[in-house]
Amino acid sequence: MQQENVRTESDYSHLNDNQSAVLLISILIVALCGIAYELIIGTVSSYLLGNSVYQFSLTIGFFMFAMGVGSYLSKLLGDQLIQNFIKVEVAIALVGGICSILLFMAFPLARVLYETVMYSLILIIGALVGMEIPILTTILSQRSSTRDSIANVLSLDYIGALIGSVAFPLILLPQLGLVTSSFAIGIINMLTALVSVYVFKDYLKSPRLMKAICWSALIVLIVFVVMGAKITSYAEKHLYFDQVIYDKQTAYQRIVMTRSNVNREQRLYIDGHIQFSSRDEYRYHESLVHPLMSLPGNRSKVLVLGGGDGLAARELLKYDDIELIHLVDIDPEMTRVANELAVLAQMNGESLKSEKVTVFNEDAFTFINQPGVAYDRVIIDMPDPHNEALNKLYSKEFYTMIKRRMDDKGYVVSQSSSPFFTRNTFWCIEETLDFVFDDTLSYHASIPSFGVWGFNLASMNGIIPDDFSFEVATRYLDDSTMQAAMVFGKDVAEVASPVNTIMEPKLYQLYVDEVQK
């Protein structure tokens, strides 16, 4: 078609049924991709900065604001609506496609830079998405009534948002990971633009140029998807500084194992938070397990909540009188890695393969709220309460459920974060345990990778003795070390703390406030 035969805005009333269908499908895809980019940015920020409620609230709020700005700006784009739509779609594909890798690359440099990049991406992508709906609505309204056009556009927009929000946690995140997911969503945007170029070529001033731009951008994004694993590894190398020897995005979390090329130290990270270092993990796990196991009474049935790395189970298997160890970790990939990744299996002594150990890949909250074995000892080896889902595992309600699943003379221990860096968090956990159980005892240990780290014991019936004697081989813990561990200096001494509940998640807010100081 010659340049002078390009249709003008009034020609949109002559769209055929196939062209109208392409526009309607484009609306669904625009919404799907927009919500996916929003979730990707919110998830990356939650992983790297913590405080998921805060990150998602800001992401959603600024994204919606930017969409409003984009909707207003759309009226300034001119009358070539189809061409404007394709240009916007290409821009979204490129900016949205690289959003996650930009965030991962910015994070190690400075928090201010990361937040600048994050808000810039939210505003740019949001504004571009906001431009698309008015453009498409205007085009469709020339073929049918404004009322019908708005109804069709909004209904497909909401359906697309639903598909995107469901596909992200169920398909994109576990199957592709954050980096490759953003590239893949960018490809969907680019394919939408490319189809529009061919279907609406008569409405374009420079169809050949638009085809060349779309094909070039599509090829770039496809290359990024093919190289997604390498690009992710490159980003993680800068994020963790050490060599990444294992990484996996599961349906629940991102698991990364690193090795230092200097001292061969291995570290496990979950969602960017360090879980242990091979240099000093024994200090943590001995302090977690052996004070609990040295208390008088039956200890044949032990429950471990968390601990999917198998290191707490390794310490438990030093006790010959244990008959069963039930280990509950929600992520089957974590327990699989603990069994099959050579460096981790060597560290945990292949504990999860013991006939005494039974692994349940279930949510701890759901597991403990069911009838079953009455346990003599319970170990809570969960990550710090850095999000709402983890907060419930340090709540009055959760501890009450645990109490119902324990022997009348049983004991429970919980890792409780740092009494130095998160003092209020530590004592809030102690206060919540003390609200549910008869007696509590607090202690701490020096762990170089973490600093001062705290633990809280609680008993079902009676006072916990304050003298400890350890009968199994340890590398760190002994009687005198334990006595010192129960002494808290003035800067970590007990402070007045609230009881944490599911309805009032005060622990979560305390933790967030302290880690952001």
Secondary structure, DSSP 8 states (H G I E B T S, - for coil): --GGG---GGGGGG--HHHHHHHHHHHHHHHHHHHHHHHHHHHHHHHHH--HHHHHHHHHHHHHHHHHHHHHHGGGS-S-HHHHHHHHHHHHHHHHHTHHHHHHHHTTT-HHHHHHHHHHHHHHHHHHHHHHHHHHHHHHHTTS-HHHHHHHHHHHHHHHHHHHHHHIIIIIHHHHHHHHHHHHHHHHHHHHHHHHHHHTGGG-S-HHHHHHHHHHHHHHHHHHHHTHHHHHHHHHHHHHSSEEEEEEE-SS-EEEEEE-TTT--EEEEETTEEEEETTTHHHHHHHHHHHHHTSSS--SEEEEEE-TTSHHHHHHTT-TT--EEEEE-S-HHHHHHHHHSHHHHHHTTTGGGSTTEEEE-S-HHHHHTS----EEEEEEE---S-SHHHHGGGSHHHHHHHHHTEEEEEEEEEE---TTTTHHHHHHHHHHHHHHSSEEEEEEEEETTTEEEEEEEEESSS---S-----S--SS--HHHHHHHT---TTTS--------SSS-HHHHHHHHHHT-
